[in-house]
Amino acid sequence: MMRVGALAKQTGMTRDTIRFYERRGLISSRPSEDPSNSYRDYPEDTVERLDMIAQARAAGMSIAELELLVQVMETGDLEAFDADSFLAEKIGEIEASIARSRCFAALLKATRTALARAVQ
C-alpha cells in the first residue's frame, strides 16, 4: 500500500489528478489503518492502472469512456457493453490519429529540407 504522495512521485501525476481519478471511480483507495489521520492508502497495482489511464488520455480517450471501460474491466459485465465495437472504434481513432501525425511529420521534414536548401 502507498499514500498519494508516493503514488504521485512514482507516476509523475499530481495529487489532485490522482484524487480526481479516484473521485471518478477509475482507481480506489482505503482509509489508513492509523485512525489518528485521514490518509488514504492505495494498492501497489494502482501504479499500473494510472499508467493505463495516462496512456489512454494521451491517445484521446475521454474520462467518460475510461469510466465505462474500467467499470466493465472490474465487473466483467459484458451483457450491456459491446466491448468489441467499443475497442474497435478506439483502435480506429488512434490509427487515424497516427496516420495524421505521420502526414504532418512528413510535411515538417519537407519544410525543413526546403528551408535548408534556401539558406545554402
DSSP file (Angstrom, degrees, kcal/mol; ACC not computed):
  #  RESIDUE AA STRUCTURE BP1 BP2  ACC     N-H-->O    O-->H-N    N-H-->O    O-->H-N    TCO  KAPPA ALPHA  PHI   PSI    X-CA   Y-CA   Z-CA
    1    1 A M              0   0    0      0, 0.0     2,-0.3     0, 0.0    40,-0.0   0.000 360.0 360.0 360.0 150.1    0.0    0.0    0.0
    2    2 A M  B     -A   42   0A   0     40,-2.3    40,-3.7     4,-0.0     2,-0.1  -0.975 360.0-117.5-143.6 157.7    1.1    3.6   -0.6
    3    3 A R     >  -     0   0    0     -2,-0.3     4,-2.2    38,-0.2     3,-0.3  -0.449  38.9 -99.1 -90.8 168.6   -0.1    7.0    0.1
    4    4 A V  H  > S+     0   0    0     36,-0.5     4,-2.7     1,-0.2     5,-0.2   0.824 120.0  56.1 -60.6 -35.4   -1.0    9.6   -2.5
    5    5 A G  H  > S+     0   0    0      2,-0.2     4,-2.3     1,-0.2    -1,-0.2   0.922 110.1  44.2 -64.1 -44.0    2.4   11.4   -2.3
    6    6 A A  H  > S+     0   0    0     -3,-0.3     4,-2.4     2,-0.2    -2,-0.2   0.887 114.0  50.9 -67.0 -38.5    4.3    8.3   -3.0
    7    7 A L  H  X S+     0   0    0     -4,-2.2     4,-2.1     2,-0.2     6,-0.3   0.906 110.0  50.0 -64.7 -41.6    1.9    7.4   -5.8
    8    8 A A  H  X S+     0   0    0     -4,-2.7     4,-2.3     1,-0.2     5,-0.5   0.922 112.0  47.7 -62.2 -44.5    2.3   10.9   -7.3
    9    9 A K  H  < S+     0   0    0     -4,-2.3    -2,-0.2     1,-0.2    -1,-0.2   0.908 113.9  46.9 -63.8 -41.9    6.1   10.6   -7.2
   10   10 A Q  H  < S+     0   0    0     -4,-2.4    -1,-0.2     1,-0.2    -2,-0.2   0.826 122.5  33.6 -71.6 -31.7    6.1    7.2   -8.8
   11   11 A T  H  < S-     0   0    0     -4,-2.1    -2,-0.2     2,-0.2    -1,-0.2   0.656  98.9-125.9 -99.3 -17.8    3.6    8.1  -11.6
   12   12 A G     <  +     0   0    0     -4,-2.3     2,-0.2     1,-0.3    -3,-0.2   0.543  69.5 126.3  80.6   6.4    4.6   11.7  -12.2
   13   13 A M        -     0   0    0     -5,-0.5    -1,-0.3    -6,-0.3    -2,-0.2  -0.591  64.2-108.1 -92.1 158.3    1.0   12.8  -11.7
   14   14 A T     >  -     0   0    0     -2,-0.2     4,-2.1     1,-0.1     5,-0.2  -0.441  24.4-116.4 -79.6 160.5   -0.2   15.4   -9.3
   15   15 A R  H  > S+     0   0    0      1,-0.2     4,-2.7     2,-0.2     5,-0.2   0.893 117.4  55.2 -60.9 -39.6   -2.0   14.5   -6.1
   16   16 A D  H  > S+     0   0    0      1,-0.2     4,-2.4     2,-0.2    -1,-0.2   0.895 106.8  49.6 -62.5 -39.9   -5.0   16.4   -7.4
   17   17 A T  H  > S+     0   0    0      2,-0.2     4,-2.5     1,-0.2    -1,-0.2   0.925 111.5  48.8 -64.5 -43.9   -5.1   14.4  -10.6
   18   18 A I  H  X S+     0   0    0     -4,-2.1     4,-1.9     1,-0.2    -2,-0.2   0.924 112.6  47.6 -61.9 -45.0   -4.9   11.1   -8.6
   19   19 A R  H  X S+     0   0    0     -4,-2.7     4,-2.7     2,-0.2    -1,-0.2   0.879 109.7  54.0 -64.4 -37.4   -7.7   12.3   -6.3
   20   20 A F  H  X S+     0   0    0     -4,-2.4     4,-1.9     2,-0.2    -2,-0.2   0.943 108.4  48.6 -60.8 -47.4   -9.7   13.3   -9.4
   21   21 A Y  H  <>S+     0   0    0     -4,-2.5     5,-2.5     1,-0.2     6,-0.8   0.860 111.3  51.0 -62.0 -34.5   -9.4    9.8  -10.9
   22   22 A E  H ><5S+     0   0    0     -4,-1.9     3,-1.5     4,-0.2    -1,-0.2   0.927 107.6  51.6 -68.6 -43.3  -10.4    8.3   -7.6
   23   23 A R  H 3<5S+     0   0    0     -4,-2.7    -2,-0.2     1,-0.3    -1,-0.2   0.845 109.0  52.2 -60.3 -32.5  -13.5   10.5   -7.4
   24   24 A R  T 3<5S-     0   0    0     -4,-1.9    -1,-0.3    -5,-0.2    -2,-0.2   0.487 118.2-113.7 -83.4  -2.5  -14.4    9.3  -10.9
   25   25 A G  T < 5S+     0   0    0     -3,-1.5    -3,-0.2    -4,-0.3    -2,-0.1   0.617  83.3 120.8  83.8  12.8  -14.1    5.7   -9.8
   26   26 A L  S   <S+     0   0    0     -5,-2.5     2,-0.3    -6,-0.2    -4,-0.2   0.762  83.2  13.3 -81.4 -24.7  -11.0    5.0  -12.0
   27   27 A I  S    S-     0   0    0     -6,-0.8     2,-0.3    -9,-0.1    -2,-0.2  -0.900  74.6-147.0-138.2 168.8   -8.9    4.0   -9.1
   28   28 A S        -     0   0    0     -2,-0.3     2,-0.3    15,-0.1    18,-0.1  -0.954  12.2-179.3-139.3 159.6   -9.7    3.2   -5.4
   29   29 A S        -     0   0    0     -2,-0.3    13,-0.2    13,-0.2    11,-0.0  -0.851  16.4-136.7-141.5 177.4   -8.1    3.5   -2.0
   30   30 A R  E     -B   41   0B   0     11,-2.3    11,-3.3    -2,-0.3     3,-0.1  -0.965  35.6 -86.3-137.2 157.9   -9.0    2.7    1.5
   31   31 A P  E     -B   40   0B   0      0, 0.0     9,-0.2     0, 0.0     7,-0.1  -0.291  54.3 -97.1 -61.3 146.9   -8.6    4.6    4.8
   32   32 A S        -     0   0    0      7,-2.4     5,-0.1     2,-0.2     8,-0.0  -0.256  24.4-124.6 -59.4 150.5   -5.3    4.3    6.5
   33   33 A E  S    S+     0   0    0     -3,-0.1    -1,-0.1     2,-0.1     7,-0.0   0.667  94.2  88.2 -72.4 -14.9   -5.1    1.7    9.3
   34   34 A D    >   -     0   0    0      1,-0.1     3,-1.5     5,-0.0     5,-0.2  -0.763  65.9-162.4 -85.0 108.6   -3.9    4.5   11.6
   35   35 A P  T 3  S+     0   0    0      0, 0.0    -1,-0.1     0, 0.0    -2,-0.1   0.579  79.8  75.1 -70.5  -7.1   -7.2    6.0   13.0
   36   36 A S  T 3  S+     0   0    0      2,-0.0     2,-0.3    -3,-0.0    -3,-0.0   0.485  98.8  43.2 -85.4  -0.7   -5.4    9.2   14.1
   37   37 A N  S <  S-     0   0    0     -3,-1.5    -5,-0.1    -5,-0.1     0, 0.0  -0.874  72.2-131.0-136.6 171.5   -5.1   10.5   10.5
   38   38 A S        +     0   0    0     -2,-0.3    -2,-0.0    -7,-0.1    -1,-0.0   0.073  57.2 139.5-109.6  23.1   -7.3   10.9    7.4
   39   39 A Y        -     0   0    0     -5,-0.2    -7,-2.4    -8,-0.1     2,-0.4  -0.231  43.6-139.1 -66.0 156.6   -4.7    9.5    5.0
   40   40 A R  E     -B   31   0B   0     -9,-0.2   -36,-0.5    -7,-0.0     2,-0.4  -0.927   8.5-145.5-115.5 143.4   -5.8    7.1    2.2
   41   41 A D  E     -B   30   0B   0    -11,-3.3   -11,-2.3    -2,-0.4   -38,-0.2  -0.920   9.9-156.7-111.4 135.3   -3.8    4.0    1.1
   42   42 A Y  B     -A    2   0A   0    -40,-3.7   -40,-2.3    -2,-0.4   -13,-0.2  -0.891  23.1-111.8-111.1 138.8   -3.6    2.9   -2.5
   43   43 A P    >   -     0   0    0      0, 0.0     3,-1.9     0, 0.0     4,-0.3  -0.302  29.9-113.4 -63.8 153.3   -2.8   -0.7   -3.6
   44   44 A E  T >  S+     0   0    0      1,-0.3     3,-1.5     2,-0.2     4,-0.4   0.826 114.1  64.5 -57.5 -34.1    0.5   -1.2   -5.4
   45   45 A D  T 3> S+     0   0    0      1,-0.3     4,-1.8     2,-0.2    -1,-0.3   0.525  78.4  85.8 -72.8  -1.9   -1.3   -2.1   -8.6
   46   46 A T  H <> S+     0   0    0     -3,-1.9     4,-2.8     1,-0.2    -1,-0.3   0.814  80.5  63.5 -64.7 -29.2   -2.7    1.5   -8.8
   47   47 A V  H <> S+     0   0    0     -3,-1.5     4,-2.0    -4,-0.3    -1,-0.2   0.935 104.7  44.4 -60.0 -46.3    0.6    2.5  -10.5
   48   48 A E  H  > S+     0   0    0     -4,-0.4     4,-2.3     2,-0.2    -1,-0.2   0.889 112.7  51.8 -65.9 -39.3   -0.2    0.2  -13.4
   49   49 A R  H  X S+     0   0    0     -4,-1.8     4,-2.4     1,-0.2    -2,-0.2   0.926 110.6  48.0 -63.5 -43.7   -3.8    1.5  -13.5
   50   50 A L  H  X S+     0   0    0     -4,-2.8     4,-2.7     2,-0.2    -1,-0.2   0.854 109.6  53.5 -66.3 -34.1   -2.7    5.1  -13.6
   51   51 A D  H  X S+     0   0    0     -4,-2.0     4,-2.4    -5,-0.2    -1,-0.2   0.922 109.6  48.0 -64.2 -43.5   -0.2    4.3  -16.3
   52   52 A M  H  X S+     0   0    0     -4,-2.3     4,-2.5     2,-0.2    -2,-0.2   0.909 112.3  49.5 -61.9 -42.4   -3.0    2.8  -18.4
   53   53 A I  H  X S+     0   0    0     -4,-2.4     4,-2.8     2,-0.2     5,-0.2   0.923 110.6  50.0 -63.2 -44.6   -5.2    5.9  -17.7
   54   54 A A  H  X S+     0   0    0     -4,-2.7     4,-2.4     1,-0.2    -2,-0.2   0.914 112.3  47.2 -61.4 -43.4   -2.3    8.2  -18.7
   55   55 A Q  H  X S+     0   0    0     -4,-2.4     4,-1.5     2,-0.2    -1,-0.2   0.912 113.1  48.7 -64.4 -42.2   -1.8    6.3  -22.0
   56   56 A A  H  <>S+     0   0    0     -4,-2.5     5,-2.7     2,-0.2     4,-0.3   0.911 112.6  47.8 -64.6 -42.6   -5.5    6.3  -22.7
   57   57 A R  H ><5S+     0   0    0     -4,-2.8     3,-1.4     1,-0.2    -2,-0.2   0.904 109.9  52.7 -65.0 -41.2   -5.8   10.0  -22.1
   58   58 A A  H 3<5S+     0   0    0     -4,-2.4    -1,-0.2     1,-0.3    -2,-0.2   0.807 107.2  53.4 -64.2 -28.6   -2.8   10.8  -24.2
   59   59 A A  T 3<5S-     0   0    0     -4,-1.5    -1,-0.3    -5,-0.2    -2,-0.2   0.470 128.2 -98.5 -86.0  -1.9   -4.4    8.8  -27.0
   60   60 A G  T < 5 +     0   0    0     -3,-1.4     2,-0.3     1,-0.3    -3,-0.2   0.543  69.3 150.7 102.3   7.5   -7.5   10.9  -26.8
   61   61 A M      < -     0   0    0     -5,-2.7    -1,-0.3    -6,-0.2     2,-0.1  -0.554  41.4-128.1 -75.6 136.6   -9.8    8.7  -24.7
   62   62 A S     >  -     0   0    0     -2,-0.3     4,-2.2     1,-0.1     5,-0.1  -0.335  17.0-114.2 -79.6 163.6  -12.3   10.7  -22.6
   63   63 A I  H  > S+     0   0    0      2,-0.2     4,-2.8     1,-0.2     5,-0.2   0.910 118.3  54.0 -62.1 -42.2  -12.8   10.3  -18.9
   64   64 A A  H  > S+     0   0    0      1,-0.2     4,-2.1     2,-0.2    -1,-0.2   0.906 108.9  48.1 -60.3 -41.9  -16.4    9.0  -19.6
   65   65 A E  H  > S+     0   0    0      1,-0.2     4,-2.5     2,-0.2    -1,-0.2   0.898 111.9  49.9 -65.5 -39.9  -15.0    6.4  -21.9
   66   66 A L  H  X S+     0   0    0     -4,-2.2     4,-3.1     2,-0.2     5,-0.3   0.902 107.7  53.7 -64.8 -40.7  -12.4    5.4  -19.3
   67   67 A E  H  X S+     0   0    0     -4,-2.8     4,-2.3     1,-0.2    -2,-0.2   0.926 111.1  46.4 -58.8 -44.3  -15.1    5.1  -16.7
   68   68 A L  H  X S+     0   0    0     -4,-2.1     4,-2.2     2,-0.2    -2,-0.2   0.936 114.4  46.8 -63.2 -47.5  -17.1    2.8  -18.9
   69   69 A L  H  X S+     0   0    0     -4,-2.5     4,-2.5     1,-0.2    -2,-0.2   0.919 113.4  47.8 -62.8 -45.2  -14.1    0.7  -19.7
   70   70 A V  H  X S+     0   0    0     -4,-3.1     4,-2.5     2,-0.2     5,-0.2   0.901 109.8  53.8 -63.8 -40.9  -12.9    0.4  -16.1
   71   71 A Q  H  X S+     0   0    0     -4,-2.3     4,-2.5    -5,-0.3     6,-0.3   0.930 111.8  44.2 -59.4 -45.2  -16.4   -0.5  -14.9
   72   72 A V  H  X S+     0   0    0     -4,-2.2     4,-2.8     1,-0.2    -2,-0.2   0.902 112.4  52.7 -66.6 -40.4  -16.5   -3.3  -17.4
   73   73 A M  H  < S+     0   0    0     -4,-2.5    -1,-0.2     1,-0.2    -2,-0.2   0.890 115.4  41.2 -61.5 -38.7  -13.0   -4.5  -16.6
   74   74 A E  H  < S+     0   0    0     -4,-2.5    -2,-0.2    -5,-0.2    -1,-0.2   0.858 125.4  32.3 -80.3 -35.6  -13.8   -4.6  -12.9
   75   75 A T  H  < S-     0   0    0     -4,-2.5    -2,-0.2    -5,-0.2    -3,-0.2   0.737  88.1-140.2 -93.8 -24.4  -17.3   -6.2  -13.1
   76   76 A G     <  +     0   0    0     -4,-2.8     2,-1.4    -5,-0.3    -4,-0.1   0.635  47.3 153.4  72.0  12.1  -16.8   -8.3  -16.2
   77   77 A D        +     0   0    0     -6,-0.3    -1,-0.2    -5,-0.2     3,-0.2  -0.613   7.2 157.4 -80.8  92.7  -20.3   -7.3  -17.2
   78   78 A L    >   +     0   0    0     -2,-1.4     3,-0.6     1,-0.2     5,-0.2   0.444  52.3  88.0 -94.0  -2.0  -20.2   -7.7  -21.0
   79   79 A E  T 3  S+     0   0    0      1,-0.2    -1,-0.2    -3,-0.1    -2,-0.1   0.931  99.2  30.4 -61.5 -47.3  -24.0   -8.0  -21.3
   80   80 A A  T 3  S+     0   0    0     -3,-0.2     2,-0.4     1,-0.1    -1,-0.2   0.287 116.0  68.4 -97.2  10.3  -24.7   -4.3  -21.5
   81   81 A F    <   -     0   0    0     -3,-0.6     2,-1.4    -9,-0.0     3,-0.2  -0.983  65.3-149.8-138.0 123.1  -21.4   -3.4  -23.2
   82   82 A D     >  +     0   0    0     -2,-0.4     4,-2.5     1,-0.2     5,-0.2  -0.680  23.4 176.5 -90.2  84.0  -20.2   -4.2  -26.7
   83   83 A A  H  > S+     0   0    0     -2,-1.4     4,-3.0     1,-0.2     5,-0.3   0.869  74.3  55.3 -59.2 -40.2  -16.5   -4.3  -25.9
   84   84 A D  H  > S+     0   0    0      1,-0.2     4,-2.6     2,-0.2    -1,-0.2   0.936 111.6  42.3 -62.1 -47.0  -15.5   -5.4  -29.3
   85   85 A S  H  > S+     0   0    0      2,-0.2     4,-2.4     1,-0.2    -2,-0.2   0.921 115.5  50.3 -65.0 -43.7  -17.2   -2.5  -31.0
   86   86 A F  H  X S+     0   0    0     -4,-2.5     4,-2.1     1,-0.2    -2,-0.2   0.946 115.5  41.7 -59.1 -50.2  -16.0    0.0  -28.4
   87   87 A L  H  X S+     0   0    0     -4,-3.0     4,-2.8     1,-0.2     5,-0.2   0.878 112.3  54.1 -68.9 -37.8  -12.4   -1.2  -28.7
   88   88 A A  H  X S+     0   0    0     -4,-2.6     4,-2.4    -5,-0.3    -1,-0.2   0.910 109.8  48.7 -61.8 -41.1  -12.5   -1.4  -32.5
   89   89 A E  H  X S+     0   0    0     -4,-2.4     4,-2.3     2,-0.2    -2,-0.2   0.923 112.5  47.2 -64.1 -44.3  -13.7    2.2  -32.6
   90   90 A K  H  X S+     0   0    0     -4,-2.1     4,-2.4     2,-0.2    -2,-0.2   0.913 111.9  50.2 -64.5 -42.6  -11.0    3.4  -30.3
   91   91 A I  H  X S+     0   0    0     -4,-2.8     4,-2.7     1,-0.2    -1,-0.2   0.919 110.8  50.2 -61.4 -43.4   -8.3    1.5  -32.2
   92   92 A G  H  X S+     0   0    0     -4,-2.4     4,-2.2    -5,-0.2    -2,-0.2   0.903 110.2  49.8 -61.0 -42.5   -9.6    3.1  -35.4
   93   93 A E  H  X S+     0   0    0     -4,-2.3     4,-2.1     2,-0.2    -2,-0.2   0.909 112.8  46.5 -63.4 -42.5   -9.5    6.6  -33.9
   94   94 A I  H  X S+     0   0    0     -4,-2.4     4,-2.5     2,-0.2    -2,-0.2   0.912 111.8  50.3 -68.1 -42.3   -5.9    6.0  -32.7
   95   95 A E  H  X S+     0   0    0     -4,-2.7     4,-2.2     1,-0.2    -1,-0.2   0.884 110.7  50.0 -63.3 -37.5   -4.8    4.6  -36.0
   96   96 A A  H  X S+     0   0    0     -4,-2.2     4,-2.4     2,-0.2    -1,-0.2   0.894 110.4  50.4 -66.1 -39.5   -6.3    7.6  -37.8
   97   97 A S  H  X S+     0   0    0     -4,-2.1     4,-2.4     2,-0.2    -2,-0.2   0.900 109.5  50.5 -64.7 -40.9   -4.5    9.9  -35.4
   98   98 A I  H  X S+     0   0    0     -4,-2.5     4,-2.5     2,-0.2    -2,-0.2   0.918 109.9  50.5 -62.6 -43.4   -1.2    8.1  -36.1
   99   99 A A  H  X S+     0   0    0     -4,-2.2     4,-2.2     2,-0.2    -2,-0.2   0.914 110.9  48.6 -62.1 -43.0   -1.8    8.5  -39.9
  100  100 A R  H  X S+     0   0    0     -4,-2.4     4,-2.3     1,-0.2    -1,-0.2   0.909 111.4  50.4 -63.2 -40.9   -2.5   12.2  -39.5
  101  101 A S  H  X S+     0   0    0     -4,-2.4     4,-2.6     1,-0.2    -2,-0.2   0.890 108.9  51.4 -64.4 -39.7    0.7   12.6  -37.3
  102  102 A R  H  X S+     0   0    0     -4,-2.5     4,-2.2     2,-0.2    -1,-0.2   0.910 110.1  49.5 -64.1 -41.5    2.8   10.8  -39.9
  103  103 A C  H  X S+     0   0    0     -4,-2.2     4,-2.1     2,-0.2    -2,-0.2   0.923 112.6  46.9 -62.7 -43.9    1.5   13.1  -42.7
  104  104 A F  H  X S+     0   0    0     -4,-2.3     4,-2.5     1,-0.2    -2,-0.2   0.898 110.0  53.0 -67.0 -39.1    2.2   16.2  -40.6
  105  105 A A  H  X S+     0   0    0     -4,-2.6     4,-2.4     1,-0.2    -1,-0.2   0.904 108.6  50.9 -61.3 -40.6    5.7   14.9  -39.8
  106  106 A A  H  X S+     0   0    0     -4,-2.2     4,-2.4     2,-0.2    -1,-0.2   0.900 109.7  50.5 -63.1 -40.5    6.4   14.3  -43.5
  107  107 A L  H  X S+     0   0    0     -4,-2.1     4,-2.4     2,-0.2    -2,-0.2   0.917 110.5  49.0 -63.0 -43.6    5.3   17.9  -44.2
  108  108 A L  H  X S+     0   0    0     -4,-2.5     4,-2.5     2,-0.2    -2,-0.2   0.898 111.0  50.0 -63.4 -40.5    7.6   19.2  -41.4
  109  109 A K  H  X S+     0   0    0     -4,-2.4     4,-2.5     2,-0.2    -2,-0.2   0.915 111.1  48.7 -63.9 -43.1   10.5   17.2  -42.8
  110  110 A A  H  X S+     0   0    0     -4,-2.4     4,-2.5     2,-0.2    -2,-0.2   0.897 111.6  50.1 -63.9 -39.7    9.9   18.6  -46.3
  111  111 A T  H  X S+     0   0    0     -4,-2.4     4,-2.6     2,-0.2    -2,-0.2   0.919 110.2  49.7 -64.0 -43.8    9.7   22.1  -45.0
  112  112 A R  H  X S+     0   0    0     -4,-2.5     4,-2.3     2,-0.2    -2,-0.2   0.919 111.7  48.6 -61.3 -43.9   12.9   21.7  -43.1
  113  113 A T  H  X S+     0   0    0     -4,-2.5     4,-2.0     2,-0.2    -2,-0.2   0.921 112.1  48.9 -62.0 -44.6   14.6   20.3  -46.2
  114  114 A A  H  X S+     0   0    0     -4,-2.5     4,-1.9     1,-0.2    -2,-0.2   0.896 112.1  48.4 -62.9 -41.1   13.3   23.2  -48.3
  115  115 A L  H  X S+     0   0    0     -4,-2.6     4,-1.5     2,-0.2    -1,-0.2   0.884 109.3  52.8 -67.6 -37.1   14.4   25.8  -45.7
  116  116 A A  H  X S+     0   0    0     -4,-2.3     4,-1.1    -5,-0.2    -2,-0.2   0.898 110.2  48.3 -65.2 -39.0   17.9   24.2  -45.6
  117  117 A R  H  < S+     0   0    0     -4,-2.0    -1,-0.2     1,-0.2    -2,-0.2   0.874 108.6  54.4 -66.9 -37.3   18.2   24.5  -49.4
  118  118 A A  H  < S+     0   0    0     -4,-1.9    -1,-0.2     1,-0.2    -2,-0.2   0.820 106.4  51.9 -67.3 -30.6   17.1   28.1  -49.3
  119  119 A V  H  <        0   0    0     -4,-1.5    -1,-0.2     1,-0.2    -2,-0.2   0.796 360.0 360.0 -75.2 -29.8   19.8   29.0  -46.8
  120  120 A Q     <        0   0    0     -4,-1.1    -1,-0.2    -3,-0.2    -2,-0.2   0.483 360.0 360.0 -69.3 360.0   22.5   27.4  -48.9
